[in-house]
């Protein structure tokens, strides 16, 4: 495959170009921006978890938390802590990644009929949420597969960084915590 400069191996398609060029990408962004925010009562997970949101809306936080509950079954981690870490990461990384993930979470919440479910994502049981997410993972549409991969990537990254998951993976911990390295003083000589 050639890009615009004629070299092989590069698609010439950046992240924004991917969203615009993918089937339904522009329509999905427009749809997500037109969807109602929802009531505070329906999306109270952040308030219940005592989270001061930095990047996500209460609805988007609830979706991230619900996705963590569905994808991290039997992993010894609090889904709220993972969703809170995702919010912190998205605040730090900024736009355009933050706005893209906000769009992904909004679409996951409201496009459940695509997975033959007729309740919002956060209103589904954990097994139904997991099954619905798998429809995104196996979708014939690149946009849905990419949205699933981004969601899973953020959740897994923020899960397996946590110390309580290290026994599951066999990670013995970072080097500085396993060994005590002596730090000798340095004599810089006379400073004039």
Backbone torsions as a table, in degrees:
resi	resn	phi	psi	omega
1	UNK	NA	140.8	-178.7
2	UNK	-111.0	145.3	173.0
3	UNK	-94.0	-170.9	-175.2
4	UNK	-65.6	-19.9	178.9
5	UNK	-90.3	-3.8	176.8
6	UNK	91.2	3.1	179.2
7	UNK	-86.5	148.3	-179.5
8	UNK	-85.6	154.9	172.9
9	UNK	95.2	-10.6	179.6
10	UNK	-117.3	135.7	-178.8
11	UNK	-82.7	-19.5	-177.2
12	UNK	71.8	15.7	-176.0
13	UNK	-113.0	113.6	177.5
14	UNK	-87.3	-178.0	-175.9
15	UNK	-60.0	-46.7	179.2
16	UNK	-66.0	-40.7	177.8
17	UNK	-61.9	-36.8	177.2
18	UNK	-59.9	-47.4	-178.6
19	UNK	-63.4	-37.1	-179.1
20	UNK	-75.4	-36.6	-174.3
21	UNK	-84.2	-25.0	-177.1
22	UNK	-67.8	145.2	179.4
23	UNK	-54.3	116.3	176.9
24	UNK	83.3	0.2	-177.0
25	UNK	-57.9	-51.1	179.6
26	UNK	-64.7	-40.0	178.9
27	UNK	-66.1	-37.3	179.4
28	UNK	-65.3	-41.4	178.7
29	UNK	-64.3	-43.2	178.9
30	UNK	-63.9	-42.0	179.2
31	UNK	-62.7	-46.0	-178.8
32	UNK	-61.6	-37.7	-179.0
33	UNK	-74.3	-19.9	-178.7
34	UNK	-91.9	-12.9	-177.1
35	UNK	-71.5	144.9	-179.3
36	UNK	-67.7	153.2	-177.4
37	UNK	-71.4	-26.4	-178.5
38	UNK	91.3	167.4	-178.2
39	UNK	-87.6	153.4	178.7
40	UNK	-61.6	-35.1	-179.9
41	UNK	-65.6	-38.8	-179.9
42	UNK	-69.6	-25.3	-176.6
43	UNK	-125.8	62.2	-175.2
44	UNK	-98.8	9.2	-176.3
45	UNK	-58.2	-42.6	-179.6
46	UNK	-64.3	-41.9	178.9
47	UNK	-65.1	-43.5	179.1
48	UNK	-63.8	-35.2	179.7
49	UNK	-82.6	-6.3	-179.5
50	UNK	69.1	36.9	-176.1
51	UNK	-98.9	130.8	172.5
52	UNK	-93.6	99.3	-173.1
53	UNK	-66.2	139.0	-179.2
54	UNK	-109.5	-32.2	-174.9
55	UNK	-128.4	-31.9	-174.8
56	UNK	-99.2	153.5	171.2
57	UNK	-79.5	165.8	175.9
58	UNK	-55.6	-37.4	178.5
59	UNK	-64.6	-47.5	-177.1
60	UNK	-66.1	-37.2	175.4
61	UNK	-62.0	-44.5	-179.9
62	UNK	-60.9	-38.5	178.2
63	UNK	-67.1	-44.0	178.5
64	UNK	-60.8	-42.1	179.5
65	UNK	-66.5	-42.9	179.1
66	UNK	-64.8	-38.3	177.1
67	UNK	-66.4	-39.4	177.1
68	UNK	-62.6	-42.6	177.5
69	UNK	-59.4	-39.4	-176.9
70	UNK	-75.7	-38.8	-174.5
71	UNK	-90.2	-15.9	-174.0
72	UNK	-114.9	34.2	177.7
73	UNK	-61.6	135.0	179.6
74	UNK	68.6	10.9	172.9
75	UNK	-97.2	128.9	-173.4
76	UNK	-76.5	68.8	-180.0
77	UNK	-145.9	147.5	178.5
78	UNK	-79.5	119.4	179.3
79	UNK	-56.9	-32.1	177.3
80	UNK	-65.3	-38.2	178.2
81	UNK	-66.0	-37.1	178.6
82	UNK	-68.0	-45.5	179.1
83	UNK	-62.8	-38.9	177.7
84	UNK	-62.7	-41.6	178.5
85	UNK	-66.1	-37.7	176.3
86	UNK	-62.1	-44.4	177.8
87	UNK	-59.3	-44.3	179.6
88	UNK	-63.7	-43.9	178.7
89	UNK	-61.8	-44.4	-178.9
90	UNK	-66.7	-32.1	175.7
91	UNK	-67.1	-38.3	-178.1
92	UNK	-73.1	-39.7	-175.7
93	UNK	-76.9	-29.8	177.3
94	UNK	74.2	-167.9	-179.7
95	UNK	-82.5	151.5	8.9
96	UNK	-88.1	-9.6	-177.9
97	UNK	-62.3	-43.0	-179.9
98	UNK	-58.5	-47.9	-178.3
99	UNK	-67.7	-33.8	177.2
100	UNK	-65.0	-43.7	-179.8
101	UNK	-70.2	-33.9	175.0
102	UNK	-61.2	-41.1	177.7
103	UNK	-64.4	-44.3	179.6
104	UNK	-58.6	-47.7	-178.9
105	UNK	-63.4	-37.6	178.4
106	UNK	-66.3	-42.1	178.3
107	UNK	-65.8	-42.0	177.6
108	UNK	-58.1	-38.9	-178.0
109	UNK	-66.6	-39.6	-169.1
110	UNK	-108.1	-10.4	-178.4
111	UNK	-97.8	27.5	179.3
112	UNK	-60.2	-28.8	176.3
113	UNK	-59.9	-24.8	175.4
114	UNK	-62.6	-27.8	177.5
115	UNK	-100.9	18.8	179.0
116	UNK	60.2	38.5	173.3
117	UNK	-123.7	138.4	-171.1
118	UNK	-116.1	24.6	171.2
119	UNK	-125.6	157.6	177.4
120	UNK	-59.5	154.7	-179.0
121	UNK	-54.4	-45.8	-177.4
122	UNK	-70.6	-15.3	178.6
123	UNK	-91.6	-6.6	179.2
124	UNK	-80.2	155.7	172.1
125	UNK	-71.2	165.1	-175.5
126	UNK	-59.0	-44.6	-179.7
127	UNK	-63.6	-41.1	177.4
128	UNK	-66.3	-37.1	176.8
129	UNK	-62.6	-46.1	179.9
130	UNK	-61.3	-44.9	179.3
131	UNK	-62.7	-41.2	177.6
132	UNK	-62.9	-45.3	177.9
133	UNK	-59.9	-34.8	179.1
134	UNK	-68.7	-26.3	174.4
135	UNK	-66.8	-32.3	175.4
136	UNK	-71.4	-40.8	-178.6
137	UNK	-63.0	-35.0	-176.2
138	UNK	-104.5	10.7	-177.1
139	UNK	-61.9	150.8	175.0
140	UNK	-78.1	-10.5	180.0
141	UNK	-92.9	126.4	-179.7
142	UNK	-57.1	-39.3	-177.8
143	UNK	-60.8	-44.8	-179.9
144	UNK	-66.5	-43.1	178.4
145	UNK	-63.1	-42.8	179.5
146	UNK	-65.2	-38.6	178.5
147	UNK	-63.7	-42.2	177.0
148	UNK	-62.3	-46.9	-178.4
149	UNK	-62.2	-38.9	178.3
150	UNK	-66.3	-43.6	179.0
151	UNK	-63.0	-50.4	179.9
152	UNK	-60.9	-41.7	-179.6
153	UNK	-60.7	-47.6	178.5
154	UNK	-62.3	-43.2	-178.1
155	UNK	-67.1	-46.9	-178.9
156	UNK	-65.5	-42.3	178.8
157	UNK	-56.8	-47.9	-177.6
158	UNK	-77.7	-9.9	174.4
159	UNK	-85.6	-52.6	-171.6
160	UNK	-81.6	0.6	168.1
161	UNK	-78.7	-22.2	-173.1
162	UNK	-78.0	137.2	-175.5
163	UNK	-58.6	-33.5	-178.0
164	UNK	-67.1	-14.0	177.5
165	UNK	-94.8	-8.3	-177.0
166	UNK	-59.9	-39.4	177.1
167	UNK	-62.0	-31.5	179.5
168	UNK	-65.2	-39.5	-176.8
169	UNK	-92.9	-12.4	-176.8
170	UNK	80.8	11.0	179.0
171	UNK	-73.8	121.9	-176.4
172	UNK	-80.0	-4.6	-179.9
173	UNK	110.5	163.9	-179.3
174	UNK	-66.1	152.8	-178.2
175	UNK	-52.5	-49.3	-176.0
176	UNK	-58.8	-25.2	-178.8
177	UNK	-87.6	-11.8	-179.9
178	UNK	-94.1	-26.0	-176.2
179	UNK	-131.6	150.7	174.6
180	UNK	-102.8	114.5	179.0
181	UNK	-100.7	123.2	178.2
182	UNK	-70.1	140.2	178.8
183	UNK	-113.0	102.6	-178.8
184	UNK	-74.5	148.8	177.0
185	UNK	-69.2	150.9	-179.9
186	UNK	-110.4	127.7	177.6
187	UNK	-98.2	112.7	-179.2
188	UNK	-89.0	5.0	-180.0
189	UNK	77.8	-165.0	-178.3
190	UNK	-78.3	130.3	179.0
191	UNK	-106.2	123.3	-177.2
192	UNK	-93.6	NA	NA
